[in-house]
Amino acid sequence: MLVELAVSTLIVVVAMTVTTQTLSWIANSRRSADRRHYALLEVANVMERITADASLTHSPRVLKQLELSREAKQCLPEAELAIDTKPDPEQGATRLTVSLKWRGQAGRWEAPIRLTTWVDPVEENHEEK
């Protein structure tokens, strides 16, 4: 009877340990997925702000001043936003890339989220139709 009690106690302790570790792993994975989703939304919002205002797409100085939202800074540890523009003569447009990286649970950089689009050059002397 005493041996059976010891074995059953051992089984319960092992089961509880495995369950706790599994729940912890699931919570960390979920938190990481939530951060990644939030980062994607934030990059999409930044891209939309840039493409909605044509004056932003051709001013690297102004692009460097764009910042993440307050919520993104709280949700994504040590988040870094990068905006890169490159003229593409073949396309006759400017290639615009917005990327965002942040530190994950273990303090290592997570794989960045990147969105790229091409914007037409702003014509200086266009007339309204």
Residue, then its C-alpha position, 0 to 999 in steps of 0.5 A: m500500500l505504501v509503495e502504491l501511494a509513493v508511485s501514484t504520488l510520483i506519477v502525479v508530480v511528473a504529470m503536473t511538471v509536464t503540464t506546467q512546462t507545456l502550458s508555459w511553452i504554449a503561453n510563450s508561443r502565443r505571446s510571440a505570435d501575438r507580438r509578430h501579428y502586432a508588428l505586422l499591423e504596425v508595419a502595415n500602418v507605417m506603410e499606409r501613412i507613407t504611401a497616403d502622403a506622397s510628400l513622405t515618399h521622397s523625403p528621406r529626412v522625414l522618413k527617418q523621423l517617423e516613429l512607432s506608435r506608443e502601443a507598439k513601443q510598449c508591446l514590442p521590446e526594444a523595437e527598431l523601425a527602419i525605412d529604406t528607399k531606393p530608386d528603381p530606374e527599370q520600374g520608373a518608381t521608388r522601392l520603399t521597404v519598411s521593416l521592424k525588429w524587436r527583442g524576443q523572450a530570450g532577449r534575442w532579436e526576432a526575425p524582422i517583419r518587412l513590407t515592400t512597395w513601389v511608389d511612383p515619383v511625384e510629378e512637380n507640375h501636374e495639373e488637376k483634371 
